[in-house]
Amino acid sequence: SLLLTMMTTSTALLLRLLFCLLLTLWLTPLKVFGEIVELTDATFEHETQASTGMTTGSWVVMFKAKNCGHCKAMMPEFETLAQDEELKEQGLVFATVDVPSNRKTALRFDIRGFPVLLYFHRGDMYRY
């Protein structure tokens, strides 16, 4: 009986810990590197609201690949822009999408090369 009580207590504690871990993971914000949000197929629409035109701020999204030389060359300037206080105050959000890992989003926006910058502002999208 004592053993059964100990096992039940251990199981309950384990379930509580598991619940807390899952809750923490669910409430954890997107991965952010400096001031750049890393978007994925799973998070792109939820974070940007691009399809509704009711974007959560203005977004500059860089579609890139980890092994792309042009993308690597562009990242320092992109990071500098993302840290600009005036741009932050204007509500500009900088983000990246790793295309090889997020093909659904890349196909949605017809990304065929790297890097590609998309600017989402007041329901419109501009490609650079």
C-alpha positions, -999 to 999 in steps of 0.1 A, spaced: 0 0 0 28 24 8 46 14 -24 14 21 -44 10 55 -27 47 64 -35 42 53 -71 10 74 -74 27 104 -59 57 100 -83 33 96 -112 14 128 -102 47 147 -98 59 135 -132 26 145 -148 28 180 -132 64 184 -144 55 173 -179 25 197 -179 47 226 -168 73 218 -195 47 217 -222 31 249 -210 65 266 -209 73 254 -245 39 266 -257 43 301 -241 79 305 -252 80 332 -279 95 327 -313 132 322 -317 147 356 -319 183 363 -328 191 398 -317 162 417 -331 154 393 -360 125 369 -357 130 334 -372 97 324 -390 88 289 -400 60 273 -420 42 268 -386 46 304 -374 47 326 -405 9 333 -408 2 335 -371 30 361 -365 26 382 -396 -11 379 -405 0 383 -441 -30 367 -457 -55 388 -439 -38 421 -448 -41 430 -411 -3 426 -405 10 428 -370 32 458 -378 52 462 -410 75 432 -417 107 429 -437 112 392 -443 144 378 -457 140 344 -474 174 328 -473 194 296 -471 221 288 -446 247 279 -473 240 309 -496 270 332 -499 248 362 -509 226 356 -479 256 354 -456 270 387 -471 236 404 -466 230 393 -430 253 419 -412 234 448 -429 201 431 -422 210 428 -385 221 464 -384 188 475 -398 169 453 -373 187 470 -344 179 506 -356 158 523 -329 140 546 -353 128 516 -374 117 498 -342 97 529 -331 79 529 -365 68 493 -359 91 476 -384 98 440 -376 126 421 -393 124 383 -398 140 355 -417 127 323 -433 151 295 -439 138 283 -473 151 247 -474 135 240 -440 103 259 -448 93 251 -484 56 256 -479 61 293 -471 87 297 -499 63 282 -524 35 304 -512 55 335 -520 71 320 -552 107 322 -538 130 308 -565 164 322 -554 182 337 -525 181 361 -509 147 376 -514 132 404 -493 95 408 -489 80 439 -472 45 435 -458 29 469 -450 -8 478 -446 -21 447 -465 4 451 -494 35 431 -502 65 444 -520 93 422 -534 130 433 -533 
